[in-house]
């Protein structure tokens, strides 16, 4: 079993004018973001439960922004 740990931060909804938190994942050069993260383990935070869907990918800064999927 392998576990992927992501370099990411979870930001407050007020920064994004959203109703839920936003997970910002920092990608390696030439890496492409996944469309969905499930219970991602985030460096420094630990497990971040839930399903997170890709909201925006900012290629210039290699950052992927995910919103928590609250459906279901």
C-alpha positions as CSV (number, residue, x, y, z in Angstrom):
1,X,0.0,0.0,0.0
2,X,1.3,3.4,-0.9
3,X,0.2,6.7,0.6
4,X,0.5,10.0,-1.2
5,X,1.1,13.1,1.0
6,X,0.4,16.4,-0.6
7,X,2.1,19.7,-0.1
8,X,-1.0,21.8,0.4
9,X,-2.9,24.2,2.6
10,X,-6.6,24.6,3.4
11,X,-7.7,28.1,3.1
12,X,-10.6,29.9,4.7
13,X,-13.8,30.4,2.6
14,X,-13.6,34.2,3.1
15,X,-10.4,34.3,1.0
16,X,-12.3,32.8,-1.9
17,X,-15.8,34.1,-1.4
18,X,-17.1,30.5,-1.2
19,X,-19.2,28.7,1.3
20,X,-16.6,26.1,2.0
21,X,-12.9,25.8,2.5
22,X,-10.5,25.6,-0.5
23,X,-7.6,23.1,-0.6
24,X,-4.6,24.6,-2.4
25,X,-2.2,21.9,-3.6
26,X,1.4,22.8,-4.8
27,X,2.4,20.7,-7.8
28,X,5.8,19.6,-9.0
29,X,7.1,21.1,-12.3
30,X,5.3,19.4,-15.3
31,X,2.8,17.7,-12.9
32,X,-0.9,17.9,-13.8
33,X,-3.6,18.1,-11.1
34,X,-5.9,15.2,-10.4
35,X,-9.6,15.9,-11.0
36,X,-10.5,14.6,-7.5
37,X,-8.8,14.0,-4.2
38,X,-10.4,11.6,-1.6
39,X,-9.4,12.0,2.0
40,X,-6.1,13.6,1.0
41,X,-3.2,13.6,3.5
42,X,-1.8,17.1,3.6
43,X,1.8,17.8,4.9
44,X,1.6,19.6,8.3
45,X,-2.2,19.1,8.7
46,X,-2.7,15.3,8.4
47,X,-5.7,13.7,6.9
48,X,-8.2,16.1,5.4
49,X,-11.4,14.1,5.2
50,X,-13.8,14.3,2.3
51,X,-13.9,14.5,-1.4
52,X,-12.3,17.5,-3.0
53,X,-13.0,18.4,-6.6
54,X,-10.6,20.4,-8.9
55,X,-11.9,24.0,-8.9
56,X,-9.0,25.8,-10.8
57,X,-5.5,25.0,-12.0
58,X,-3.1,27.9,-12.1
59,X,-0.4,26.5,-14.4
60,X,2.0,29.5,-14.0
61,X,2.4,28.9,-10.3
62,X,1.8,25.2,-10.4
63,X,-1.1,25.4,-7.9
64,X,-4.3,23.4,-8.0
65,X,-7.3,24.6,-6.1
66,X,-9.9,22.2,-4.8
67,X,-13.3,22.7,-3.3
68,X,-14.9,20.3,-0.9
69,X,-17.6,18.2,-2.5
70,X,-20.6,18.3,-0.1
71,X,-23.1,16.5,-2.3
72,X,-24.4,13.2,-1.1
